[in-house]
Amino acid sequence: MSDQQMIESMEQQLRSLYEERDQLEQRFGSSSPDDIAAMVESLEAQLRDFYERFGASPGFDTPEISQMLAKLKDLSGTLDGMYSCKKVSFYIENEQPVLRAEWSEVAQTEGE
């Protein structure tokens, strides 16, 4: 490999790294490996808590619930294709789990 080819290869790798970092920044609001790892760990902890609290609750495995969840998944897929940004929030309100998804054309900030 010539010096010129090596330089071009290194430049392409650097451009690719910057593009990946920009994608992470746009998608998750951070490109820091520590921040993204913390987000994943937080989500894992929330899911464990959710399943511990509500996973054994009766009524989650009925045909009606399965059908409703399938319809919500289809709707979500349709909306994902129509809008450029999606924000999903999960929280507990009045001892009940709440999962909220919002679609928009412009990325929303944390306070909105």
Gaussian input, Z-matrix of N, CA and C with variables (Angstrom, degrees):
# hf/3-21g

backbone

0 1
 N
 C     1     B1
 C     2     B2     1     A1
 N     3     B3     2     A2     1     D1
 C     4     B4     3     A3     2     D2
 C     5     B5     4     A4     3     D3
 N     6     B6     5     A5     4     D4
 C     7     B7     6     A6     5     D5
 C     8     B8     7     A7     6     D6
 N     9     B9     8     A8     7     D7
 C    10    B10     9     A9     8     D8
 C    11    B11    10    A10     9     D9
 N    12    B12    11    A11    10    D10
 C    13    B13    12    A12    11    D11
 C    14    B14    13    A13    12    D12
 N    15    B15    14    A14    13    D13
 C    16    B16    15    A15    14    D14
 C    17    B17    16    A16    15    D15
 N    18    B18    17    A17    16    D16
 C    19    B19    18    A18    17    D17
 C    20    B20    19    A19    18    D18
 N    21    B21    20    A20    19    D19
 C    22    B22    21    A21    20    D20
 C    23    B23    22    A22    21    D21
 N    24    B24    23    A23    22    D22
 C    25    B25    24    A24    23    D23
 C    26    B26    25    A25    24    D24
 N    27    B27    26    A26    25    D25
 C    28    B28    27    A27    26    D26
 C    29    B29    28    A28    27    D27
 N    30    B30    29    A29    28    D28
 C    31    B31    30    A30    29    D29
 C    32    B32    31    A31    30    D30
 N    33    B33    32    A32    31    D31
 C    34    B34    33    A33    32    D32
 C    35    B35    34    A34    33    D33
 N    36    B36    35    A35    34    D34
 C    37    B37    36    A36    35    D35
 C    38    B38    37    A37    36    D36
 N    39    B39    38    A38    37    D37
 C    40    B40    39    A39    38    D38
 C    41    B41    40    A40    39    D39
 N    42    B42    41    A41    40    D40
 C    43    B43    42    A42    41    D41
 C    44    B44    43    A43    42    D42
 N    45    B45    44    A44    43    D43
 C    46    B46    45    A45    44    D44
 C    47    B47    46    A46    45    D45
 N    48    B48    47    A47    46    D46
 C    49    B49    48    A48    47    D47
 C    50    B50    49    A49    48    D48
 N    51    B51    50    A50    49    D49
 C    52    B52    51    A51    50    D50
 C    53    B53    52    A52    51    D51
 N    54    B54    53    A53    52    D52
 C    55    B55    54    A54    53    D53
 C    56    B56    55    A55    54    D54
 N    57    B57    56    A56    55    D55
 C    58    B58    57    A57    56    D56
 C    59    B59    58    A58    57    D57
 N    60    B60    59    A59    58    D58
 C    61    B61    60    A60    59    D59
 C    62    B62    61    A61    60    D60
 N    63    B63    62    A62    61    D61
 C    64    B64    63    A63    62    D62
 C    65    B65    64    A64    63    D63
 N    66    B66    65    A65    64    D64
 C    67    B67    66    A66    65    D65
 C    68    B68    67    A67    66    D66
 N    69    B69    68    A68    67    D67
 C    70    B70    69    A69    68    D68
 C    71    B71    70    A70    69    D69
 N    72    B72    71    A71    70    D70
 C    73    B73    72    A72    71    D71
 C    74    B74    73    A73    72    D72
 N    75    B75    74    A74    73    D73
 C    76    B76    75    A75    74    D74
 C    77    B77    76    A76    75    D75
 N    78    B78    77    A77    76    D76
 C    79    B79    78    A78    77    D77
 C    80    B80    79    A79    78    D78
 N    81    B81    80    A80    79    D79
 C    82    B82    81    A81    80    D80
 C    83    B83    82    A82    81    D81
 N    84    B84    83    A83    82    D82
 C    85    B85    84    A84    83    D83
 C    86    B86    85    A85    84    D84
 N    87    B87    86    A86    85    D85
 C    88    B88    87    A87    86    D86
 C    89    B89    88    A88    87    D87
 N    90    B90    89    A89    88    D88
 C    91    B91    90    A90    89    D89
 C    92    B92    91    A91    90    D90
 N    93    B93    92    A92    91    D91
 C    94    B94    93    A93    92    D92
 C    95    B95    94    A94    93    D93
 N    96    B96    95    A95    94    D94
 C    97    B97    96    A96    95    D95
 C    98    B98    97    A97    96    D96
 N    99    B99    98    A98    97    D97
 C   100   B100    99    A99    98    D98
 C   101   B101   100   A100    99    D99
 N   102   B102   101   A101   100   D100
 C   103   B103   102   A102   101   D101
 C   104   B104   103   A103   102   D102
 N   105   B105   104   A104   103   D103
 C   106   B106   105   A105   104   D104
 C   107   B107   106   A106   105   D105
 N   108   B108   107   A107   106   D106
 C   109   B109   108   A108   107   D107
 C   110   B110   109   A109   108   D108
 N   111   B111   110   A110   109   D109
 C   112   B112   111   A111   110   D110
 C   113   B113   112   A112   111   D111
 N   114   B114   113   A113   112   D112
 C   115   B115   114   A114   113   D113
 C   116   B116   115   A115   114   D114
 N   117   B117   116   A116   115   D115
 C   118   B118   117   A117   116   D116
 C   119   B119   118   A118   117   D117
 N   120   B120   119   A119   118   D118
 C   121   B121   120   A120   119   D119
 C   122   B122   121   A121   120   D120
 N   123   B123   122   A122   121   D121
 C   124   B124   123   A123   122   D122
 C   125   B125   124   A124   123   D123
 N   126   B126   125   A125   124   D124
 C   127   B127   126   A126   125   D125
 C   128   B128   127   A127   126   D126
 N   129   B129   128   A128   127   D127
 C   130   B130   129   A129   128   D128
 C   131   B131   130   A130   129   D129
 N   132   B132   131   A131   130   D130
 C   133   B133   132   A132   131   D131
 C   134   B134   133   A133   132   D132
 N   135   B135   134   A134   133   D133
 C   136   B136   135   A135   134   D134
 C   137   B137   136   A136   135   D135
 N   138   B138   137   A137   136   D136
 C   139   B139   138   A138   137   D137
 C   140   B140   139   A139   138   D138
 N   141   B141   140   A140   139   D139
 C   142   B142   141   A141   140   D140
 C   143   B143   142   A142   141   D141
 N   144   B144   143   A143   142   D142
 C   145   B145   144   A144   143   D143
 C   146   B146   145   A145   144   D144
 N   147   B147   146   A146   145   D145
 C   148   B148   147   A147   146   D146
 C   149   B149   148   A148   147   D147
 N   150   B150   149   A149   148   D148
 C   151   B151   150   A150   149   D149
 C   152   B152   151   A151   150   D150
 N   153   B153   152   A152   151   D151
 C   154   B154   153   A153   152   D152
 C   155   B155   154   A154   153   D153
 N   156   B156   155   A155   154   D154
 C   157   B157   156   A156   155   D155
 C   158   B158   157   A157   156   D156
 N   159   B159   158   A158   157   D157
 C   160   B160   159   A159   158   D158
 C   161   B161   160   A160   159   D159
 N   162   B162   161   A161   160   D160
 C   163   B163   162   A162   161   D161
 C   164   B164   163   A163   162   D162
 N   165   B165   164   A164   163   D163
 C   166   B166   165   A165   164   D164
 C   167   B167   166   A166   165   D165
 N   168   B168   167   A167   166   D166
 C   169   B169   168   A168   167   D167
 C   170   B170   169   A169   168   D168
 N   171   B171   170   A170   169   D169
 C   172   B172   171   A171   170   D170
 C   173   B173   172   A172   171   D171
 N   174   B174   173   A173   172   D172
 C   175   B175   174   A174   173   D173
 C   176   B176   175   A175   174   D174
 N   177   B177   176   A176   175   D175
 C   178   B178   177   A177   176   D176
 C   179   B179   178   A178   177   D177
 N   180   B180   179   A179   178   D178
 C   181   B181   180   A180   179   D179
 C   182   B182   181   A181   180   D180
 N   183   B183   182   A182   181   D181
 C   184   B184   183   A183   182   D182
 C   185   B185   184   A184   183   D183
 N   186   B186   185   A185   184   D184
 C   187   B187   186   A186   185   D185
 C   188   B188   187   A187   186   D186
 N   189   B189   188   A188   187   D187
 C   190   B190   189   A189   188   D188
 C   191   B191   190   A190   189   D189
 N   192   B192   191   A191   190   D190
 C   193   B193   192   A192   191   D191
 C   194   B194   193   A193   192   D192
 N   195   B195   194   A194   193   D193
 C   196   B196   195   A195   194   D194
 C   197   B197   196   A196   195   D195
 N   198   B198   197   A197   196   D196
 C   199   B199   198   A198   197   D197
 C   200   B200   199   A199   198   D198
 N   201   B201   200   A200   199   D199
 C   202   B202   201   A201   200   D200
 C   203   B203   202   A202   201   D201
 N   204   B204   203   A203   202   D202
 C   205   B205   204   A204   203   D203
 C   206   B206   205   A205   204   D204
 N   207   B207   206   A206   205   D205
 C   208   B208   207   A207   206   D206
 C   209   B209   208   A208   207   D207
 N   210   B210   209   A209   208   D208
 C   211   B211   210   A210   209   D209
 C   212   B212   211   A211   210   D210
 N   213   B213   212   A212   211   D211
 C   214   B214   213   A213   212   D212
 C   215   B215   214   A214   213   D213
 N   216   B216   215   A215   214   D214
 C   217   B217   216   A216   215   D215
 C   218   B218   217   A217   216   D216
 N   219   B219   218   A218   217   D217
 C   220   B220   219   A219   218   D218
 C   221   B221   220   A220   219   D219
 N   222   B222   221   A221   220   D220
 C   223   B223   222   A222   221   D221
 C   224   B224   223   A223   222   D222
 N   225   B225   224   A224   223   D223
 C   226   B226   225   A225   224   D224
 C   227   B227   226   A226   225   D225
 N   228   B228   227   A227   226   D226
 C   229   B229   228   A228   227   D227
 C   230   B230   229   A229   228   D228
 N   231   B231   230   A230   229   D229
 C   232   B232   231   A231   230   D230
 C   233   B233   232   A232   231   D231
 N   234   B234   233   A233   232   D232
 C   235   B235   234   A234   233   D233
 C   236   B236   235   A235   234   D234
 N   237   B237   236   A236   235   D235
 C   238   B238   237   A237   236   D236
 C   239   B239   238   A238   237   D237
 N   240   B240   239   A239   238   D238
 C   241   B241   240   A240   239   D239
 C   242   B242   241   A241   240   D240
 N   243   B243   242   A242   241   D241
 C   244   B244   243   A243   242   D242
 C   245   B245   244   A244   243   D243
 N   246   B246   245   A245   244   D244
 C   247   B247   246   A246   245   D245
 C   248   B248   247   A247   246   D246
 N   249   B249   248   A248   247   D247
 C   250   B250   249   A249   248   D248
 C   251   B251   250   A250   249   D249
 N   252   B252   251   A251   250   D250
 C   253   B253   252   A252   251   D251
 C   254   B254   253   A253   252   D252
 N   255   B255   254   A254   253   D253
 C   256   B256   255   A255   254   D254
 C   257   B257   256   A256   255   D255
 N   258   B258   257   A257   256   D256
 C   259   B259   258   A258   257   D257
 C   260   B260   259   A259   258   D258
 N   261   B261   260   A260   259   D259
 C   262   B262   261   A261   260   D260
 C   263   B263   262   A262   261   D261
 N   264   B264   263   A263   262   D262
 C   265   B265   264   A264   263   D263
 C   266   B266   265   A265   264   D264
 N   267   B267   266   A266   265   D265
 C   268   B268   267   A267   266   D266
 C   269   B269   268   A268   267   D267
 N   270   B270   269   A269   268   D268
 C   271   B271   270   A270   269   D269
 C   272   B272   271   A271   270   D270
 N   273   B273   272   A272   271   D271
 C   274   B274   273   A273   272   D272
 C   275   B275   274   A274   273   D273
 N   276   B276   275   A275   274   D274
 C   277   B277   276   A276   275   D275
 C   278   B278   277   A277   276   D276
 N   279   B279   278   A278   277   D277
 C   280   B280   279   A279   278   D278
 C   281   B281   280   A280   279   D279
 N   282   B282   281   A281   280   D280
 C   283   B283   282   A282   281   D281
 C   284   B284   283   A283   282   D282
 N   285   B285   284   A284   283   D283
 C   286   B286   285   A285   284   D284
 C   287   B287   286   A286   285   D285
 N   288   B288   287   A287   286   D286
 C   289   B289   288   A288   287   D287
 C   290   B290   289   A289   288   D288
 N   291   B291   290   A290   289   D289
 C   292   B292   291   A291   290   D290
 C   293   B293   292   A292   291   D291
 N   294   B294   293   A293   292   D292
 C   295   B295   294   A294   293   D293
 C   296   B296   295   A295   294   D294
 N   297   B297   296   A296   295   D295
 C   298   B298   297   A297   296   D296
 C   299   B299   298   A298   297   D297
 N   300   B300   299   A299   298   D298
 C   301   B301   300   A300   299   D299
 C   302   B302   301   A301   300   D300
 N   303   B303   302   A302   301   D301
 C   304   B304   303   A303   302   D302
 C   305   B305   304   A304   303   D303
 N   306   B306   305   A305   304   D304
 C   307   B307   306   A306   305   D305
 C   308   B308   307   A307   306   D306
 N   309   B309   308   A308   307   D307
 C   310   B310   309   A309   308   D308
 C   311   B311   310   A310   309   D309
 N   312   B312   311   A311   310   D310
 C   313   B313   312   A312   311   D311
 C   314   B314   313   A313   312   D312
 N   315   B315   314   A314   313   D313
 C   316   B316   315   A315   314   D314
 C   317   B317   316   A316   315   D315
 N   318   B318   317   A317   316   D316
 C   319   B319   318   A318   317   D317
 C   320   B320   319   A319   318   D318
 N   321   B321   320   A320   319   D319
 C   322   B322   321   A321   320   D320
 C   323   B323   322   A322   321   D321
 N   324   B324   323   A323   322   D322
 C   325   B325   324   A324   323   D323
 C   326   B326   325   A325   324   D324
 N   327   B327   326   A326   325   D325
 C   328   B328   327   A327   326   D326
 C   329   B329   328   A328   327   D327
 N   330   B330   329   A329   328   D328
 C   331   B331   330   A330   329   D329
 C   332   B332   331   A331   330   D330
 N   333   B333   332   A332   331   D331
 C   334   B334   333   A333   332   D332
 C   335   B335   334   A334   333   D333

   B1=1.4594
   B2=1.5264
   B3=1.3118
   B4=1.4662
   B5=1.5227
   B6=1.3153
   B7=1.4656
   B8=1.5258
   B9=1.3355
   B10=1.4604
   B11=1.5285
   B12=1.3305
   B13=1.4674
   B14=1.5249
   B15=1.3317
   B16=1.4558
   B17=1.5276
   B18=1.3191
   B19=1.4715
   B20=1.5246
   B21=1.3214
   B22=1.4653
   B23=1.5246
   B24=1.3215
   B25=1.4578
   B26=1.5292
   B27=1.3152
   B28=1.4709
   B29=1.5308
   B30=1.3307
   B31=1.4611
   B32=1.5258
   B33=1.3358
   B34=1.4650
   B35=1.5268
   B36=1.3224
   B37=1.4619
   B38=1.5238
   B39=1.3255
   B40=1.4623
   B41=1.5282
   B42=1.3403
   B43=1.4751
   B44=1.5256
   B45=1.3218
   B46=1.4559
   B47=1.5297
   B48=1.3197
   B49=1.4734
   B50=1.5252
   B51=1.3352
   B52=1.4660
   B53=1.5313
   B54=1.3270
   B55=1.4657
   B56=1.5258
   B57=1.3261
   B58=1.4668
   B59=1.5241
   B60=1.3254
   B61=1.4638
   B62=1.5269
   B63=1.3379
   B64=1.4591
   B65=1.5309
   B66=1.3353
   B67=1.4660
   B68=1.5229
   B69=1.3227
   B70=1.4680
   B71=1.5241
   B72=1.3275
   B73=1.4601
   B74=1.5288
   B75=1.3361
   B76=1.4597
   B77=1.5234
   B78=1.3117
   B79=1.4675
   B80=1.5154
   B81=1.3496
   B82=1.4571
   B83=1.5210
   B84=1.3319
   B85=1.4583
   B86=1.5208
   B87=1.3270
   B88=1.4564
   B89=1.5185
   B90=1.3182
   B91=1.4617
   B92=1.5223
   B93=1.3124
   B94=1.4546
   B95=1.5292
   B96=1.3315
   B97=1.4726
   B98=1.5264
   B99=1.3353
   B100=1.4676
   B101=1.5251
   B102=1.3396
   B103=1.4620
   B104=1.5263
   B105=1.3199
   B106=1.4632
   B107=1.5220
   B108=1.3381
   B109=1.4694
   B110=1.5209
   B111=1.3258
   B112=1.4660
   B113=1.5285
   B114=1.3460
   B115=1.4713
   B116=1.5211
   B117=1.3242
   B118=1.4642
   B119=1.5219
   B120=1.3263
   B121=1.4610
   B122=1.5198
   B123=1.3281
   B124=1.4582
   B125=1.5280
   B126=1.3224
   B127=1.4603
   B128=1.5235
   B129=1.3348
   B130=1.4654
   B131=1.5269
   B132=1.3305
   B133=1.4663
   B134=1.5277
   B135=1.3348
   B136=1.4572
   B137=1.5265
   B138=1.3248
   B139=1.4614
   B140=1.5211
   B141=1.3329
   B142=1.4787
   B143=1.5137
   B144=1.3411
   B145=1.4640
   B146=1.5226
   B147=1.3161
   B148=1.4582
   B149=1.5300
   B150=1.3366
   B151=1.4596
   B152=1.5227
   B153=1.3273
   B154=1.4633
   B155=1.5241
   B156=1.3200
   B157=1.4648
   B158=1.5166
   B159=1.3377
   B160=1.4575
   B161=1.5226
   B162=1.3087
   B163=1.4539
   B164=1.5081
   B165=1.3196
   B166=1.4554
   B167=1.5269
   B168=1.3243
   B169=1.4639
   B170=1.5200
   B171=1.3260
   B172=1.4627
   B173=1.5291
   B174=1.3339
   B175=1.4593
   B176=1.5052
   B177=1.3424
   B178=1.4587
   B179=1.5153
   B180=1.3244
   B181=1.4564
   B182=1.5299
   B183=1.3212
   B184=1.4598
   B185=1.5288
   B186=1.3341
   B187=1.4698
   B188=1.5280
   B189=1.3286
   B190=1.4642
   B191=1.5285
   B192=1.3332
   B193=1.4634
   B194=1.5265
   B195=1.3315
   B196=1.4677
   B197=1.5215
   B198=1.3201
   B199=1.4617
   B200=1.5270
   B201=1.3349
   B202=1.4525
   B203=1.5281
   B204=1.3445
   B205=1.4586
   B206=1.5282
   B207=1.3248
   B208=1.4669
   B209=1.5278
   B210=1.3432
   B211=1.4653
   B212=1.5246
   B213=1.3522
   B214=1.4597
   B215=1.5287
   B216=1.3219
   B217=1.4635
   B218=1.5282
   B219=1.3233
   B220=1.4653
   B221=1.5278
   B222=1.3337
   B223=1.4597
   B224=1.5237
   B225=1.3267
   B226=1.4601
   B227=1.5244
   B228=1.3234
   B229=1.4598
   B230=1.5141
   B231=1.3208
   B232=1.4607
   B233=1.5247
   B234=1.3307
   B235=1.4690
   B236=1.5250
   B237=1.3432
   B238=1.4654
   B239=1.5240
   B240=1.3300
   B241=1.4555
   B242=1.5222
   B243=1.3190
   B244=1.4635
   B245=1.5322
   B246=1.3219
   B247=1.4603
   B248=1.5247
   B249=1.3187
   B250=1.4620
   B251=1.5265
   B252=1.3303
   B253=1.4609
   B254=1.5275
   B255=1.3228
   B256=1.4587
   B257=1.5198
   B258=1.3261
   B259=1.4599
   B260=1.5237
   B261=1.3288
   B262=1.4636
   B263=1.5190
   B264=1.3386
   B265=1.4586
   B266=1.5244
   B267=1.3034
   B268=1.4627
   B269=1.5120
   B270=1.3292
   B271=1.4506
   B272=1.5266
   B273=1.3189
   B274=1.4646
   B275=1.5243
   B276=1.3201
   B277=1.4574
   B278=1.5244
   B279=1.3223
   B280=1.4705
   B281=1.5288
   B282=1.3385
   B283=1.4726
   B284=1.5293
   B285=1.3312
   B286=1.4638
   B287=1.5283
   B288=1.3280
   B289=1.4649
   B290=1.5228
   B291=1.3165
   B292=1.4662
   B293=1.5226
   B294=1.3142
   B295=1.4581
   B296=1.5170
   B297=1.3213
   B298=1.4639
   B299=1.5178
   B300=1.3098
   B301=1.4611
   B302=1.5206
   B303=1.3335
   B304=1.4582
   B305=1.5236
   B306=1.3149
   B307=1.4587
   B308=1.5171
   B309=1.3449
   B310=1.4634
   B311=1.5237
   B312=1.3150
   B313=1.4562
   B314=1.5147
   B315=1.3140
   B316=1.4557
   B317=1.5154
   B318=1.3222
   B319=1.4704
   B320=1.5108
   B321=1.3321
   B322=1.4531
   B323=1.5191
   B324=1.3348
   B325=1.4478
   B326=1.5134
   B327=1.3113
   B328=1.4675
   B329=1.5260
   B330=1.3127
   B331=1.4537
   B332=1.5168
   B333=1.3100
   B334=1.4700
   B335=1.5024
   A1=108.23
   A2=115.55
   A3=119.53
   A4=110.27
   A5=115.47
   A6=120.43
   A7=110.64
   A8=116.88
   A9=121.42
   A10=110.70
   A11=116.60
   A12=120.32
   A13=110.73
   A14=116.94
   A15=121.03
   A16=110.53
   A17=116.02
   A18=120.19
   A19=109.83
   A20=117.81
   A21=121.19
   A22=111.00
   A23=116.97
   A24=120.91
   A25=111.27
   A26=116.53
   A27=120.85
   A28=110.72
   A29=116.90
   A30=120.24
   A31=110.60
   A32=117.10
   A33=120.92
   A34=110.66
   A35=116.64
   A36=120.27
   A37=110.83
   A38=116.23
   A39=120.64
   A40=111.10
   A41=116.93
   A42=120.36
   A43=110.26
   A44=116.18
   A45=121.12
   A46=111.47
   A47=116.79
   A48=120.50
   A49=111.31
   A50=116.95
   A51=120.33
   A52=111.13
   A53=117.19
   A54=120.48
   A55=110.88
   A56=116.64
   A57=120.49
   A58=110.87
   A59=116.49
   A60=120.15
   A61=110.85
   A62=116.85
   A63=120.86
   A64=111.32
   A65=117.01
   A66=120.47
   A67=110.89
   A68=117.22
   A69=120.35
   A70=110.78
   A71=116.42
   A72=121.01
   A73=110.79
   A74=116.95
   A75=120.72
   A76=111.44
   A77=117.44
   A78=121.76
   A79=112.79
   A80=117.30
   A81=120.73
   A82=113.88
   A83=117.80
   A84=120.07
   A85=112.91
   A86=116.69
   A87=121.12
   A88=108.74
   A89=115.41
   A90=119.95
   A91=110.24
   A92=116.59
   A93=121.86
   A94=109.83
   A95=117.75
   A96=119.40
   A97=112.34
   A98=117.29
   A99=120.25
   A100=111.31
   A101=117.14
   A102=121.11
   A103=111.32
   A104=116.83
   A105=120.77
   A106=110.06
   A107=117.55
   A108=120.46
   A109=110.10
   A110=117.76
   A111=121.07
   A112=110.63
   A113=117.65
   A114=120.82
   A115=110.56
   A116=116.57
   A117=120.46
   A118=110.42
   A119=117.39
   A120=120.94
   A121=110.76
   A122=117.23
   A123=120.95
   A124=110.96
   A125=116.61
   A126=120.60
   A127=110.79
   A128=116.82
   A129=120.28
   A130=110.91
   A131=116.65
   A132=120.57
   A133=111.01
   A134=117.24
   A135=120.76
   A136=111.34
   A137=116.43
   A138=119.76
   A139=111.22
   A140=117.28
   A141=119.59
   A142=109.97
   A143=116.72
   A144=120.87
   A145=111.01
   A146=116.65
   A147=121.19
   A148=110.70
   A149=117.05
   A150=120.20
   A151=112.06
   A152=117.12
   A153=119.42
   A154=110.99
   A155=116.55
   A156=120.21
   A157=113.16
   A158=117.36
   A159=119.02
   A160=114.09
   A161=118.82
   A162=121.90
   A163=113.87
   A164=117.27
   A165=120.58
   A166=112.29
   A167=116.94
   A168=119.87
   A169=110.58
   A170=117.27
   A171=119.28
   A172=110.51
   A173=115.81
   A174=119.80
   A175=114.86
   A176=119.14
   A177=120.74
   A178=112.49
   A179=118.34
   A180=119.66
   A181=112.48
   A182=116.69
   A183=119.75
   A184=110.08
   A185=117.44
   A186=119.80
   A187=112.91
   A188=116.60
   A189=120.18
   A190=111.11
   A191=116.32
   A192=120.13
   A193=109.55
   A194=117.16
   A195=120.93
   A196=110.80
   A197=117.07
   A198=121.22
   A199=110.64
   A200=117.15
   A201=121.00
   A202=110.69
   A203=116.99
   A204=120.30
   A205=111.43
   A206=117.58
   A207=121.02
   A208=110.51
   A209=116.45
   A210=120.06
   A211=111.22
   A212=116.89
   A213=120.43
   A214=110.99
   A215=117.00
   A216=120.87
   A217=110.20
   A218=117.78
   A219=121.22
   A220=111.09
   A221=116.18
   A222=120.53
   A223=110.62
   A224=116.43
   A225=120.46
   A226=110.57
   A227=117.28
   A228=120.70
   A229=112.22
   A230=116.40
   A231=120.71
   A232=110.73
   A233=116.47
   A234=120.35
   A235=111.48
   A236=117.26
   A237=119.83
   A238=110.70
   A239=116.73
   A240=120.55
   A241=114.15
   A242=117.08
   A243=121.45
   A244=113.31
   A245=117.49
   A246=121.29
   A247=110.36
   A248=116.00
   A249=120.24
   A250=113.17
   A251=118.14
   A252=120.45
   A253=110.68
   A254=114.72
   A255=121.18
   A256=108.23
   A257=116.37
   A258=121.66
   A259=107.10
   A260=116.16
   A261=121.01
   A262=107.98
   A263=116.52
   A264=122.09
   A265=109.11
   A266=115.88
   A267=121.30
   A268=107.39
   A269=116.61
   A270=120.35
   A271=109.37
   A272=115.12
   A273=121.91
   A274=107.39
   A275=116.25
   A276=121.89
   A277=107.96
   A278=116.49
   A279=121.56
   A280=111.20
   A281=115.25
   A282=122.12
   A283=113.35
   A284=117.73
   A285=121.93
   A286=109.28
   A287=117.20
   A288=119.08
   A289=110.87
   A290=115.94
   A291=121.73
   A292=107.47
   A293=116.29
   A294=122.69
   A295=106.14
   A296=116.55
   A297=120.69
   A298=109.54
   A299=116.01
   A300=121.76
   A301=108.81
   A302=115.59
   A303=121.67
   A304=108.30
   A305=116.30
   A306=121.86
   A307=108.00
   A308=116.50
   A309=120.49
   A310=109.35
   A311=115.49
   A312=121.20
   A313=111.44
   A314=117.65
   A315=122.25
   A316=108.30
   A317=116.74
   A318=120.44
   A319=109.12
   A320=115.84
   A321=121.30
   A322=109.41
   A323=115.61
   A324=119.19
   A325=108.43
   A326=116.58
   A327=121.83
   A328=112.03
   A329=118.92
   A330=122.13
   A331=114.56
   A332=118.56
   A333=120.47
   A334=111.54
   D1=130.89
   D2=-178.80
   D3=-76.61
   D4=164.57
   D5=178.66
   D6=-59.35
   D7=-41.74
   D8=-179.55
   D9=-62.80
   D10=-43.70
   D11=178.89
   D12=-64.04
   D13=-38.98
   D14=179.01
   D15=-64.48
   D16=-42.35
   D17=179.05
   D18=-64.16
   D19=-43.97
   D20=179.17
   D21=-63.07
   D22=-40.24
   D23=177.99
   D24=-63.72
   D25=-42.89
   D26=179.10
   D27=-65.88
   D28=-39.71
   D29=177.87
   D30=-63.29
   D31=-41.88
   D32=178.98
   D33=-64.11
   D34=-41.74
   D35=178.27
   D36=-62.68
   D37=-41.41
   D38=178.91
   D39=-64.96
   D40=-43.49
   D41=176.87
   D42=-59.96
   D43=-43.15
   D44=-179.96
   D45=-62.07
   D46=-42.30
   D47=177.63
   D48=-62.28
   D49=-42.26
   D50=178.59
   D51=-65.36
   D52=-39.32
   D53=177.88
   D54=-63.27
   D55=-43.82
   D56=178.00
   D57=-62.41
   D58=-42.00
   D59=178.72
   D60=-62.84
   D61=-42.63
   D62=178.66
   D63=-63.40
   D64=-39.47
   D65=177.52
   D66=-62.66
   D67=-44.12
   D68=177.89
   D69=-62.62
   D70=-41.61
   D71=-179.93
   D72=-62.46
   D73=-44.45
   D74=179.87
   D75=-68.36
   D76=-41.86
   D77=-174.43
   D78=-76.17
   D79=-41.78
   D80=-172.68
   D81=-116.76
   D82=-3.04
   D83=179.68
   D84=80.11
   D85=5.18
   D86=178.89
   D87=-159.18
   D88=149.77
   D89=174.06
   D90=-117.45
   D91=5.56
   D92=179.74
   D93=-74.14
   D94=126.10
   D95=177.53
   D96=-56.93
   D97=-36.96
   D98=179.37
   D99=-65.65
   D100=-42.16
   D101=179.14
   D102=-64.29
   D103=-44.62
   D104=-178.50
   D105=-67.48
   D106=-40.15
   D107=176.38
   D108=-62.38
   D109=-40.01
   D110=178.63
   D111=-64.87
   D112=-38.55
   D113=177.47
   D114=-62.25
   D115=-45.31
   D116=-179.59
   D117=-64.38
   D118=-43.78
   D119=179.36
   D120=-63.10
   D121=-39.69
   D122=177.89
   D123=-64.09
   D124=-43.99
   D125=178.11
   D126=-62.09
   D127=-42.83
   D128=177.60
   D129=-59.61
   D130=-43.74
   D131=179.47
   D132=-64.09
   D133=-40.41
   D134=178.49
   D135=-64.88
   D136=-40.81
   D137=178.79
   D138=-66.91
   D139=-41.79
   D140=176.73
   D141=-59.27
   D142=-45.82
   D143=178.85
   D144=-61.42
   D145=-43.53
   D146=179.60
   D147=-59.57
   D148=-49.76
   D149=-177.97
   D150=-67.67
   D151=-34.66
   D152=176.66
   D153=-65.90
   D154=-38.54
   D155=-176.65
   D156=-83.00
   D157=-36.60
   D158=-170.21
   D159=-124.94
   D160=-8.92
   D161=-175.89
   D162=-62.04
   D163=-32.68
   D164=-178.23
   D165=-94.38
   D166=4.38
   D167=-179.38
   D168=-68.31
   D169=136.27
   D170=178.35
   D171=-66.15
   D172=148.88
   D173=175.35
   D174=103.32
   D175=-12.96
   D176=-179.55
   D177=-79.89
   D178=-11.72
   D179=-174.85
   D180=-116.97
   D181=24.41
   D182=179.02
   D183=-81.46
   D184=156.22
   D185=177.04
   D186=-58.85
   D187=-34.64
   D188=-179.77
   D189=-65.44
   D190=-42.41
   D191=178.92
   D192=-65.80
   D193=-42.79
   D194=178.93
   D195=-60.43
   D196=-42.11
   D197=179.45
   D198=-65.77
   D199=-42.55
   D200=179.25
   D201=-63.25
   D202=-43.22
   D203=179.49
   D204=-64.04
   D205=-36.89
   D206=177.49
   D207=-64.37
   D208=-41.65
   D209=177.94
   D210=-64.49
   D211=-40.64
   D212=178.25
   D213=-64.31
   D214=-39.24
   D215=178.17
   D216=-63.59
   D217=-43.28
   D218=177.95
   D219=-62.64
   D220=-44.44
   D221=178.90
   D222=-61.97
   D223=-43.35
   D224=179.02
   D225=-60.34
   D226=-42.73
   D227=178.32
   D228=-61.82
   D229=-39.26
   D230=177.99
   D231=-65.58
   D232=-46.78
   D233=-179.04
   D234=-66.26
   D235=-35.45
   D236=177.92
   D237=-57.41
   D238=-37.63
   D239=179.94
   D240=-74.88
   D241=-20.52
   D242=-176.22
   D243=-92.16
   D244=-25.21
   D245=-175.34
   D246=-122.42
   D247=153.13
   D248=-176.49
   D249=-86.74
   D250=-22.19
   D251=-176.40
   D252=-128.20
   D253=144.29
   D254=178.48
   D255=-137.02
   D256=133.12
   D257=177.75
   D258=-122.34
   D259=126.46
   D260=179.76
   D261=-118.21
   D262=129.97
   D263=178.76
   D264=-124.12
   D265=141.38
   D266=174.92
   D267=-129.30
   D268=129.57
   D269=178.50
   D270=-155.51
   D271=167.34
   D272=178.41
   D273=-104.69
   D274=127.33
   D275=179.24
   D276=-131.66
   D277=123.10
   D278=-178.27
   D279=53.88
   D280=44.59
   D281=178.31
   D282=63.60
   D283=18.75
   D284=178.22
   D285=-124.38
   D286=142.24
   D287=178.32
   D288=-74.43
   D289=140.57
   D290=177.33
   D291=-128.03
   D292=124.48
   D293=175.22
   D294=-116.10
   D295=120.88
   D296=-175.42
   D297=-125.96
   D298=130.95
   D299=176.89
   D300=-121.14
   D301=137.51
   D302=178.63
   D303=-129.82
   D304=133.37
   D305=177.95
   D306=-111.41
   D307=142.29
   D308=178.80
   D309=-154.97
   D310=169.92
   D311=177.62
   D312=-89.28
   D313=-19.85
   D314=-177.75
   D315=-121.23
   D316=137.20
   D317=178.89
   D318=-58.94
   D319=134.89
   D320=179.61
   D321=-93.07
   D322=145.74
   D323=176.83
   D324=-84.75
   D325=166.59
   D326=-175.25
   D327=-59.52
   D328=-35.00
   D329=-176.31
   D330=-78.66
   D331=-9.97
   D332=-175.52
   D333=-85.48

